[in-house]
């Protein structure tokens, strides 16, 4: 079974990236970009706005698609994740829904965080970030 998902790549005025620490599986306890499942009848943009608001308390304006990945899930599920750039348009940062925490991180700080598998490589490969200095992380 394949599950359509979206993720938001959001930066603040200082250039830091918005991440959430997952409060539930898959990836419980690990940091990732905010996002989740696209519900039936939703566009990617609608799902992105809803998921970011639920997980972070922030409203965003979706931008261009940066890349897509397939990630394995429990019971043979495959999550098809499309990550989009997005800009904050309002709200106050506060972890919610299935996010245990939320925060802003520099590109170099990403390498020191327990990230969901493949995130750092995807962001680097899509040229969203440069390889963090002193890092050989694959997370």
Buried (B, 14 or more C-beta within 10 A) or exposed (E): EEBBBBBBBBBBEEEBBBBBBBBEEBBEEBBBBBBBBBEEEBEBBBBBBBBBBBBBBBBBBBBEEBBBBEBEBEEEEEBBBBBBBBEBEEEEEEBEBBBBEBBBBEBEBBBEBEBBBBBBBBBBEBEBBEBBEEBEBEB
